[in-house]
Amino acid sequence: MGSSTGAIVSAGLHLAQQMPPGSRIAMINPDRGDRYLETIYDLDWLQDNGFTLIPAEHMDVAIEQLCSCESPR
């Protein structure tokens, strides 16, 4: 998946904070990642551009931190 998927997920997380508990959101990710092999899927490019990867086992905490930065419901 490409960077547009990240934008879709970010918007979904933002929307989820505004919805009542138990609500559901469907997100469609129409992107492929092959166009990004020399950028977001290249570890050297990420490092050169100041990005760090979050290990999968820490992703829940990272998402929670992103959500906690938003204004409360």
PyMOL Python script that loads the backbone (N, CA, C, O; Angstrom):
from pymol import cmd

cmd.read_pdbstr("""\
ATOM      1  N   MET A   1       0.839  -1.175   0.000  1.00  0.00           N
ATOM      2  CA  MET A   1       0.000   0.000   0.000  1.00  0.00           C
ATOM      3  C   MET A   1       0.881   1.235   0.000  1.00  0.00           C
ATOM      4  O   MET A   1       2.027   1.192   0.449  1.00  0.00           O
ATOM      5  N   GLY A   2       0.359   2.301  -0.491  1.00  0.00           N
ATOM      6  CA  GLY A   2       1.124   3.533  -0.598  1.00  0.00           C
ATOM      7  C   GLY A   2       0.743   4.554   0.457  1.00  0.00           C
ATOM      8  O   GLY A   2       0.025   4.254   1.412  1.00  0.00           O
ATOM      9  N   SER A   3       1.232   5.747   0.265  1.00  0.00           N
ATOM     10  CA  SER A   3       1.022   6.807   1.256  1.00  0.00           C
ATOM     11  C   SER A   3      -0.438   7.248   1.342  1.00  0.00           C
ATOM     12  O   SER A   3      -0.867   7.740   2.386  1.00  0.00           O
ATOM     13  N   SER A   4      -1.199   7.084   0.280  1.00  0.00           N
ATOM     14  CA  SER A   4      -2.620   7.458   0.364  1.00  0.00           C
ATOM     15  C   SER A   4      -3.346   6.581   1.385  1.00  0.00           C
ATOM     16  O   SER A   4      -4.314   7.026   2.001  1.00  0.00           O
ATOM     17  N   THR A   5      -2.895   5.358   1.567  1.00  0.00           N
ATOM     18  CA  THR A   5      -3.480   4.499   2.589  1.00  0.00           C
ATOM     19  C   THR A   5      -3.256   5.099   3.969  1.00  0.00           C
ATOM     20  O   THR A   5      -4.147   5.058   4.818  1.00  0.00           O
ATOM     21  N   GLY A   6      -2.080   5.652   4.195  1.00  0.00           N
ATOM     22  CA  GLY A   6      -1.808   6.316   5.474  1.00  0.00           C
ATOM     23  C   GLY A   6      -2.750   7.480   5.713  1.00  0.00           C
ATOM     24  O   GLY A   6      -3.214   7.687   6.835  1.00  0.00           O
ATOM     25  N   ALA A   7      -3.035   8.239   4.667  1.00  0.00           N
ATOM     26  CA  ALA A   7      -3.969   9.361   4.783  1.00  0.00           C
ATOM     27  C   ALA A   7      -5.378   8.857   5.105  1.00  0.00           C
ATOM     28  O   ALA A   7      -6.086   9.453   5.916  1.00  0.00           O
ATOM     29  N   ILE A   8      -5.773   7.766   4.470  1.00  0.00           N
ATOM     30  CA  ILE A   8      -7.097   7.194   4.713  1.00  0.00           C
ATOM     31  C   ILE A   8      -7.208   6.703   6.158  1.00  0.00           C
ATOM     32  O   ILE A   8      -8.208   6.961   6.827  1.00  0.00           O
ATOM     33  N   VAL A   9      -6.190   6.003   6.634  1.00  0.00           N
ATOM     34  CA  VAL A   9      -6.210   5.493   8.014  1.00  0.00           C
ATOM     35  C   VAL A   9      -6.209   6.651   9.008  1.00  0.00           C
ATOM     36  O   VAL A   9      -6.928   6.606  10.006  1.00  0.00           O
ATOM     37  N   SER A  10      -5.417   7.679   8.751  1.00  0.00           N
ATOM     38  CA  SER A  10      -5.381   8.846   9.629  1.00  0.00           C
ATOM     39  C   SER A  10      -6.757   9.504   9.710  1.00  0.00           C
ATOM     40  O   SER A  10      -7.222   9.845  10.797  1.00  0.00           O
ATOM     41  N   ALA A  11      -7.397   9.678   8.576  1.00  0.00           N
ATOM     42  CA  ALA A  11      -8.744  10.265   8.559  1.00  0.00           C
ATOM     43  C   ALA A  11      -9.731   9.375   9.299  1.00  0.00           C
ATOM     44  O   ALA A  11     -10.603   9.872  10.012  1.00  0.00           O
ATOM     45  N   GLY A  12      -9.598   8.056   9.135  1.00  0.00           N
ATOM     46  CA  GLY A  12     -10.474   7.122   9.833  1.00  0.00           C
ATOM     47  C   GLY A  12     -10.311   7.195  11.340  1.00  0.00           C
ATOM     48  O   GLY A  12     -11.296   7.144  12.076  1.00  0.00           O
ATOM     49  N   LEU A  13      -9.064   7.315  11.807  1.00  0.00           N
ATOM     50  CA  LEU A  13      -8.817   7.450  13.244  1.00  0.00           C
ATOM     51  C   LEU A  13      -9.425   8.745  13.778  1.00  0.00           C
ATOM     52  O   LEU A  13     -10.008   8.768  14.863  1.00  0.00           O
ATOM     53  N   HIS A  14      -9.283   9.814  13.009  1.00  0.00           N
ATOM     54  CA  HIS A  14      -9.858  11.099  13.417  1.00  0.00           C
ATOM     55  C   HIS A  14     -11.382  10.999  13.494  1.00  0.00           C
ATOM     56  O   HIS A  14     -11.992  11.459  14.459  1.00  0.00           O
ATOM     57  N   LEU A  15     -11.984  10.403  12.481  1.00  0.00           N
ATOM     58  CA  LEU A  15     -13.440  10.241  12.457  1.00  0.00           C
ATOM     59  C   LEU A  15     -13.910   9.349  13.606  1.00  0.00           C
ATOM     60  O   LEU A  15     -14.941   9.622  14.220  1.00  0.00           O
ATOM     61  N   ALA A  16     -13.168   8.297  13.894  1.00  0.00           N
ATOM     62  CA  ALA A  16     -13.556   7.355  14.944  1.00  0.00           C
ATOM     63  C   ALA A  16     -13.689   8.041  16.298  1.00  0.00           C
ATOM     64  O   ALA A  16     -14.527   7.653  17.111  1.00  0.00           O
ATOM     65  N   GLN A  17     -12.878   9.046  16.541  1.00  0.00           N
ATOM     66  CA  GLN A  17     -12.966   9.756  17.820  1.00  0.00           C
ATOM     67  C   GLN A  17     -14.254  10.556  17.944  1.00  0.00           C
ATOM     68  O   GLN A  17     -14.681  10.872  19.054  1.00  0.00           O
ATOM     69  N   GLN A  18     -14.864  10.879  16.843  1.00  0.00           N
ATOM     70  CA  GLN A  18     -16.067  11.695  16.862  1.00  0.00           C
ATOM     71  C   GLN A  18     -17.344  10.857  16.813  1.00  0.00           C
ATOM     72  O   GLN A  18     -18.447  11.392  16.928  1.00  0.00           O
ATOM     73  N   MET A  19     -17.195   9.559  16.645  1.00  0.00           N
ATOM     74  CA  MET A  19     -18.355   8.685  16.499  1.00  0.00           C
ATOM     75  C   MET A  19     -18.679   8.016  17.840  1.00  0.00           C
ATOM     76  O   MET A  19     -17.796   7.848  18.681  1.00  0.00           O
ATOM     77  N   PRO A  20     -19.940   7.638  18.035  1.00  0.00           N
ATOM     78  CA  PRO A  20     -20.316   6.956  19.276  1.00  0.00           C
ATOM     79  C   PRO A  20     -19.669   5.571  19.375  1.00  0.00           C
ATOM     80  O   PRO A  20     -19.377   4.951  18.352  1.00  0.00           O
ATOM     81  N   PRO A  21     -19.444   5.086  20.592  1.00  0.00           N
ATOM     82  CA  PRO A  21     -18.892   3.742  20.762  1.00  0.00           C
ATOM     83  C   PRO A  21     -19.730   2.701  20.022  1.00  0.00           C
ATOM     84  O   PRO A  21     -20.957   2.790  19.975  1.00  0.00           O
ATOM     85  N   GLY A  22     -19.055   1.727  19.453  1.00  0.00           N
ATOM     86  CA  GLY A  22     -19.729   0.667  18.719  1.00  0.00           C
ATOM     87  C   GLY A  22     -19.937   0.972  17.246  1.00  0.00           C
ATOM     88  O   GLY A  22     -20.373   0.110  16.483  1.00  0.00           O
ATOM     89  N   SER A  23     -19.624   2.207  16.843  1.00  0.00           N
ATOM     90  CA  SER A  23     -19.755   2.575  15.429  1.00  0.00           C
ATOM     91  C   SER A  23     -18.695   1.854  14.617  1.00  0.00           C
ATOM     92  O   SER A  23     -17.686   1.402  15.159  1.00  0.00           O
ATOM     93  N   ARG A  24     -18.926   1.748  13.328  1.00  0.00           N
ATOM     94  CA  ARG A  24     -17.959   1.103  12.434  1.00  0.00           C
ATOM     95  C   ARG A  24     -17.619   2.043  11.298  1.00  0.00           C
ATOM     96  O   ARG A  24     -18.434   2.856  10.863  1.00  0.00           O
ATOM     97  N   ILE A  25     -16.393   1.905  10.833  1.00  0.00           N
ATOM     98  CA  ILE A  25     -15.919   2.698   9.710  1.00  0.00           C
ATOM     99  C   ILE A  25     -15.336   1.728   8.691  1.00  0.00           C
ATOM    100  O   ILE A  25     -14.584   0.823   9.051  1.00  0.00           O
ATOM    101  N   ALA A  26     -15.679   1.913   7.430  1.00  0.00           N
ATOM    102  CA  ALA A  26     -15.073   1.126   6.360  1.00  0.00           C
ATOM    103  C   ALA A  26     -14.096   2.036   5.626  1.00  0.00           C
ATOM    104  O   ALA A  26     -14.451   3.142   5.219  1.00  0.00           O
ATOM    105  N   MET A  27     -12.873   1.567   5.459  1.00  0.00           N
ATOM    106  CA  MET A  27     -11.861   2.339   4.740  1.00  0.00           C
ATOM    107  C   MET A  27     -11.411   1.519   3.535  1.00  0.00           C
ATOM    108  O   MET A  27     -11.039   0.354   3.671  1.00  0.00           O
ATOM    109  N   ILE A  28     -11.449   2.134   2.364  1.00  0.00           N
ATOM    110  CA  ILE A  28     -11.025   1.465   1.141  1.00  0.00           C
ATOM    111  C   ILE A  28      -9.659   2.006   0.768  1.00  0.00           C
ATOM    112  O   ILE A  28      -9.473   3.216   0.638  1.00  0.00           O
ATOM    113  N   ASN A  29      -8.714   1.111   0.597  1.00  0.00           N
ATOM    114  CA  ASN A  29      -7.343   1.488   0.281  1.00  0.00           C
ATOM    115  C   ASN A  29      -7.028   1.068  -1.154  1.00  0.00           C
ATOM    116  O   ASN A  29      -6.616  -0.065  -1.400  1.00  0.00           O
ATOM    117  N   PRO A  30      -7.226   1.991  -2.098  1.00  0.00           N
ATOM    118  CA  PRO A  30      -7.107   1.640  -3.508  1.00  0.00           C
ATOM    119  C   PRO A  30      -5.691   1.703  -4.059  1.00  0.00           C
ATOM    120  O   PRO A  30      -5.502   1.665  -5.274  1.00  0.00           O
ATOM    121  N   ASP A  31      -4.725   1.795  -3.213  1.00  0.00           N
ATOM    122  CA  ASP A  31      -3.361   2.067  -3.650  1.00  0.00           C
ATOM    123  C   ASP A  31      -2.513   0.807  -3.671  1.00  0.00           C
ATOM    124  O   ASP A  31      -2.781  -0.154  -2.949  1.00  0.00           O
ATOM    125  N   ARG A  32      -1.495   0.827  -4.504  1.00  0.00           N
ATOM    126  CA  ARG A  32      -0.470  -0.225  -4.512  1.00  0.00           C
ATOM    127  C   ARG A  32       0.836   0.426  -4.104  1.00  0.00           C
ATOM    128  O   ARG A  32       1.011   1.632  -4.273  1.00  0.00           O
ATOM    129  N   GLY A  33       1.737  -0.350  -3.577  1.00  0.00           N
ATOM    130  CA  GLY A  33       2.981   0.207  -3.109  1.00  0.00           C
ATOM    131  C   GLY A  33       4.120   0.204  -4.105  1.00  0.00           C
ATOM    132  O   GLY A  33       5.183   0.757  -3.823  1.00  0.00           O
ATOM    133  N   ASP A  34       3.926  -0.408  -5.269  1.00  0.00           N
ATOM    134  CA  ASP A  34       5.051  -0.541  -6.200  1.00  0.00           C
ATOM    135  C   ASP A  34       5.593   0.793  -6.695  1.00  0.00           C
ATOM    136  O   ASP A  34       6.742   0.869  -7.129  1.00  0.00           O
ATOM    137  N   ARG A  35       4.792   1.832  -6.637  1.00  0.00           N
ATOM    138  CA  ARG A  35       5.263   3.150  -7.078  1.00  0.00           C
ATOM    139  C   ARG A  35       6.143   3.829  -6.041  1.00  0.00           C
ATOM    140  O   ARG A  35       6.716   4.886  -6.305  1.00  0.00           O
ATOM    141  N   TYR A  36       6.251   3.234  -4.878  1.00  0.00           N
ATOM    142  CA  TYR A  36       6.977   3.861  -3.772  1.00  0.00           C
ATOM    143  C   TYR A  36       8.241   3.095  -3.385  1.00  0.00           C
ATOM    144  O   TYR A  36       8.811   3.344  -2.323  1.00  0.00           O
ATOM    145  N   LEU A  37       8.680   2.173  -4.228  1.00  0.00           N
ATOM    146  CA  LEU A  37       9.836   1.347  -3.890  1.00  0.00           C
ATOM    147  C   LEU A  37      11.107   2.167  -3.672  1.00  0.00           C
ATOM    148  O   LEU A  37      11.993   1.744  -2.929  1.00  0.00           O
ATOM    149  N   GLU A  38      11.207   3.325  -4.306  1.00  0.00           N
ATOM    150  CA  GLU A  38      12.406   4.157  -4.150  1.00  0.00           C
ATOM    151  C   GLU A  38      12.214   5.262  -3.119  1.00  0.00           C
ATOM    152  O   GLU A  38      13.104   6.089  -2.923  1.00  0.00           O
ATOM    153  N   THR A  39      11.055   5.282  -2.455  1.00  0.00           N
ATOM    154  CA  THR A  39      10.825   6.294  -1.420  1.00  0.00           C
ATOM    155  C   THR A  39      10.412   5.606  -0.122  1.00  0.00           C
ATOM    156  O   THR A  39      11.277   5.132   0.615  1.00  0.00           O
ATOM    157  N   ILE A  40       9.120   5.537   0.176  1.00  0.00           N
ATOM    158  CA  ILE A  40       8.696   5.082   1.498  1.00  0.00           C
ATOM    159  C   ILE A  40       9.027   3.624   1.820  1.00  0.00           C
ATOM    160  O   ILE A  40       8.974   3.230   2.985  1.00  0.00           O
ATOM    161  N   TYR A  41       9.364   2.823   0.818  1.00  0.00           N
ATOM    162  CA  TYR A  41       9.781   1.443   1.083  1.00  0.00           C
ATOM    163  C   TYR A  41      11.289   1.268   1.021  1.00  0.00           C
ATOM    164  O   TYR A  41      11.781   0.140   1.010  1.00  0.00           O
ATOM    165  N   ASP A  42      12.013   2.350   0.980  1.00  0.00           N
ATOM    166  CA  ASP A  42      13.481   2.319   0.923  1.00  0.00           C
ATOM    167  C   ASP A  42      14.015   2.830   2.261  1.00  0.00           C
ATOM    168  O   ASP A  42      13.841   4.003   2.592  1.00  0.00           O
ATOM    169  N   LEU A  43      14.663   1.954   3.028  1.00  0.00           N
ATOM    170  CA  LEU A  43      15.137   2.328   4.362  1.00  0.00           C
ATOM    171  C   LEU A  43      16.102   3.505   4.332  1.00  0.00           C
ATOM    172  O   LEU A  43      16.056   4.357   5.219  1.00  0.00           O
ATOM    173  N   ASP A  44      16.973   3.570   3.332  1.00  0.00           N
ATOM    174  CA  ASP A  44      17.898   4.704   3.224  1.00  0.00           C
ATOM    175  C   ASP A  44      17.143   6.003   2.977  1.00  0.00           C
ATOM    176  O   ASP A  44      17.464   7.027   3.581  1.00  0.00           O
ATOM    177  N   TRP A  45      16.153   5.977   2.104  1.00  0.00           N
ATOM    178  CA  TRP A  45      15.360   7.177   1.825  1.00  0.00           C
ATOM    179  C   TRP A  45      14.644   7.643   3.087  1.00  0.00           C
ATOM    180  O   TRP A  45      14.613   8.837   3.382  1.00  0.00           O
ATOM    181  N   LEU A  46      14.070   6.701   3.829  1.00  0.00           N
ATOM    182  CA  LEU A  46      13.383   7.055   5.070  1.00  0.00           C
ATOM    183  C   LEU A  46      14.334   7.741   6.044  1.00  0.00           C
ATOM    184  O   LEU A  46      14.010   8.786   6.607  1.00  0.00           O
ATOM    185  N   GLN A  47      15.501   7.151   6.239  1.00  0.00           N
ATOM    186  CA  GLN A  47      16.484   7.722   7.162  1.00  0.00           C
ATOM    187  C   GLN A  47      16.949   9.095   6.678  1.00  0.00           C
ATOM    188  O   GLN A  47      17.036  10.032   7.473  1.00  0.00           O
ATOM    189  N   ASP A  48      17.244   9.223   5.401  1.00  0.00           N
ATOM    190  CA  ASP A  48      17.699  10.499   4.842  1.00  0.00           C
ATOM    191  C   ASP A  48      16.650  11.599   4.985  1.00  0.00           C
ATOM    192  O   ASP A  48      16.991  12.782   5.023  1.00  0.00           O
ATOM    193  N   ASN A  49      15.382  11.216   5.064  1.00  0.00           N
ATOM    194  CA  ASN A  49      14.301  12.193   5.152  1.00  0.00           C
ATOM    195  C   ASN A  49      13.708  12.307   6.558  1.00  0.00           C
ATOM    196  O   ASN A  49      12.647  12.901   6.747  1.00  0.00           O
ATOM    197  N   GLY A  50      14.405  11.730   7.539  1.00  0.00           N
ATOM    198  CA  GLY A  50      14.027  11.909   8.935  1.00  0.00           C
ATOM    199  C   GLY A  50      12.876  11.062   9.434  1.00  0.00           C
ATOM    200  O   GLY A  50      12.262  11.393  10.449  1.00  0.00           O
ATOM    201  N   PHE A  51      12.571   9.980   8.744  1.00  0.00           N
ATOM    202  CA  PHE A  51      11.498   9.086   9.182  1.00  0.00           C
ATOM    203  C   PHE A  51      12.085   7.925   9.975  1.00  0.00           C
ATOM    204  O   PHE A  51      13.184   7.452   9.684  1.00  0.00           O
ATOM    205  N   THR A  52      11.343   7.476  10.976  1.00  0.00           N
ATOM    206  CA  THR A  52      11.729   6.275  11.711  1.00  0.00           C
ATOM    207  C   THR A  52      10.570   5.289  11.654  1.00  0.00           C
ATOM    208  O   THR A  52       9.403   5.680  11.677  1.00  0.00           O
ATOM    209  N   LEU A  53      10.905   4.021  11.579  1.00  0.00           N
ATOM    210  CA  LEU A  53       9.874   2.985  11.546  1.00  0.00           C
ATOM    211  C   LEU A  53       9.521   2.567  12.964  1.00  0.00           C
ATOM    212  O   LEU A  53      10.378   2.508  13.846  1.00  0.00           O
ATOM    213  N   ILE A  54       8.251   2.281  13.162  1.00  0.00           N
ATOM    214  CA  ILE A  54       7.771   1.814  14.454  1.00  0.00           C
ATOM    215  C   ILE A  54       7.585   0.305  14.350  1.00  0.00           C
ATOM    216  O   ILE A  54       6.848  -0.164  13.483  1.00  0.00           O
ATOM    217  N   PRO A  55       8.246  -0.469  15.226  1.00  0.00           N
ATOM    218  CA  PRO A  55       8.071  -1.920  15.176  1.00  0.00           C
ATOM    219  C   PRO A  55       6.599  -2.303  15.381  1.00  0.00           C
ATOM    220  O   PRO A  55       5.880  -1.652  16.138  1.00  0.00           O
ATOM    221  N   ALA A  56       6.175  -3.338  14.715  1.00  0.00           N
ATOM    222  CA  ALA A  56       4.769  -3.758  14.755  1.00  0.00           C
ATOM    223  C   ALA A  56       4.261  -3.943  16.183  1.00  0.00           C
ATOM    224  O   ALA A  56       3.110  -3.616  16.476  1.00  0.00           O
ATOM    225  N   GLU A  57       5.103  -4.461  17.068  1.00  0.00           N
ATOM    226  CA  GLU A  57       4.641  -4.710  18.439  1.00  0.00           C
ATOM    227  C   GLU A  57       4.395  -3.415  19.213  1.00  0.00           C
ATOM    228  O   GLU A  57       3.804  -3.455  20.293  1.00  0.00           O
ATOM    229  N   HIS A  58       4.832  -2.269  18.689  1.00  0.00           N
ATOM    230  CA  HIS A  58       4.616  -0.976  19.346  1.00  0.00           C
ATOM    231  C   HIS A  58       3.571  -0.129  18.619  1.00  0.00           C
ATOM    232  O   HIS A  58       3.324   1.013  19.008  1.00  0.00           O
ATOM    233  N   MET A  59       2.966  -0.665  17.588  1.00  0.00           N
ATOM    234  CA  MET A  59       2.044   0.108  16.757  1.00  0.00           C
ATOM    235  C   MET A  59       0.798   0.536  17.531  1.00  0.00           C
ATOM    236  O   MET A  59       0.333   1.662  17.354  1.00  0.00           O
ATOM    237  N   ASP A  60       0.244  -0.328  18.383  1.00  0.00           N
ATOM    238  CA  ASP A  60      -0.954   0.042  19.147  1.00  0.00           C
ATOM    239  C   ASP A  60      -0.688   1.270  20.013  1.00  0.00           C
ATOM    240  O   ASP A  60      -1.524   2.170  20.096  1.00  0.00           O
ATOM    241  N   VAL A  61       0.474   1.305  20.654  1.00  0.00           N
ATOM    242  CA  VAL A  61       0.832   2.448  21.504  1.00  0.00           C
ATOM    243  C   VAL A  61       0.994   3.709  20.654  1.00  0.00           C
ATOM    244  O   VAL A  61       0.537   4.782  21.046  1.00  0.00           O
ATOM    245  N   ALA A  62       1.638   3.585  19.497  1.00  0.00           N
ATOM    246  CA  ALA A  62       1.849   4.737  18.617  1.00  0.00           C
ATOM    247  C   ALA A  62       0.519   5.295  18.128  1.00  0.00           C
ATOM    248  O   ALA A  62       0.341   6.512  18.079  1.00  0.00           O
ATOM    249  N   ILE A  63      -0.414   4.424  17.766  1.00  0.00           N
ATOM    250  CA  ILE A  63      -1.733   4.875  17.306  1.00  0.00           C
ATOM    251  C   ILE A  63      -2.478   5.544  18.451  1.00  0.00           C
ATOM    252  O   ILE A  63      -3.118   6.578  18.256  1.00  0.00           O
ATOM    253  N   GLU A  64      -2.401   4.969  19.632  1.00  0.00           N
ATOM    254  CA  GLU A  64      -3.059   5.571  20.793  1.00  0.00           C
ATOM    255  C   GLU A  64      -2.499   6.965  21.071  1.00  0.00           C
ATOM    256  O   GLU A  64      -3.250   7.879  21.412  1.00  0.00           O
ATOM    257  N   GLN A  65      -1.186   7.132  20.928  1.00  0.00           N
ATOM    258  CA  GLN A  65      -0.584   8.452  21.128  1.00  0.00           C
ATOM    259  C   GLN A  65      -1.068   9.443  20.077  1.00  0.00           C
ATOM    260  O   GLN A  65      -1.306  10.609  20.392  1.00  0.00           O
ATOM    261  N   LEU A  66      -1.215   8.999  18.839  1.00  0.00           N
ATOM    262  CA  LEU A  66      -1.745   9.879  17.797  1.00  0.00           C
ATOM    263  C   LEU A  66      -3.174  10.302  18.129  1.00  0.00           C
ATOM    264  O   LEU A  66      -3.536  11.470  17.991  1.00  0.00           O
ATOM    265  N   CYS A  67      -3.964   9.353  18.559  1.00  0.00           N
ATOM    266  CA  CYS A  67      -5.360   9.654  18.870  1.00  0.00           C
ATOM    267  C   CYS A  67      -5.486  10.565  20.087  1.00  0.00           C
ATOM    268  O   CYS A  67      -6.397  11.391  20.139  1.00  0.00           O
ATOM    269  N   SER A  68      -4.594  10.432  21.065  1.00  0.00           N
ATOM    270  CA  SER A  68      -4.687  11.246  22.260  1.00  0.00           C
ATOM    271  C   SER A  68      -4.303  12.694  22.005  1.00  0.00           C
ATOM    272  O   SER A  68      -4.574  13.558  22.839  1.00  0.00           O
ATOM    273  N   CYS A  69      -3.675  12.976  20.868  1.00  0.00           N
ATOM    274  CA  CYS A  69      -3.313  14.361  20.524  1.00  0.00           C
ATOM    275  C   CYS A  69      -4.525  15.131  20.012  1.00  0.00           C
ATOM    276  O   CYS A  69      -4.522  16.362  20.017  1.00  0.00           O
ATOM    277  N   GLU A  70      -5.531  14.439  19.584  1.00  0.00           N
ATOM    278  CA  GLU A  70      -6.733  15.086  19.056  1.00  0.00           C
ATOM    279  C   GLU A  70      -7.538  15.660  20.203  1.00  0.00           C
ATOM    280  O   GLU A  70      -7.352  15.264  21.353  1.00  0.00           O
ATOM    281  N   SER A  71      -8.426  16.584  19.903  1.00  0.00           N
ATOM    282  CA  SER A  71      -9.291  17.158  20.918  1.00  0.00           C
ATOM    283  C   SER A  71     -10.276  16.094  21.412  1.00  0.00           C
ATOM    284  O   SER A  71     -10.697  15.236  20.637  1.00  0.00           O
ATOM    285  N   PRO A  72     -10.646  16.143  22.692  1.00  0.00           N
ATOM    286  CA  PRO A  72     -11.572  15.130  23.221  1.00  0.00           C
ATOM    287  C   PRO A  72     -12.949  15.240  22.588  1.00  0.00           C
ATOM    288  O   PRO A  72     -13.325  16.284  22.055  1.00  0.00           O
ATOM    289  N   ARG A  73     -13.699  14.133  22.658  1.00  0.00           N
ATOM    290  CA  ARG A  73     -15.059  14.121  22.086  1.00  0.00           C
ATOM    291  C   ARG A  73     -15.961  15.074  22.818  1.00  0.00           C
ATOM    292  O   ARG A  73     -17.138  15.196  22.477  1.00  0.00           O
TER     293      ARG A  73
END
""", "prot")
cmd.dss("prot")
cmd.show_as("cartoon", "prot")
cmd.util.cbc("prot")
cmd.orient("prot")
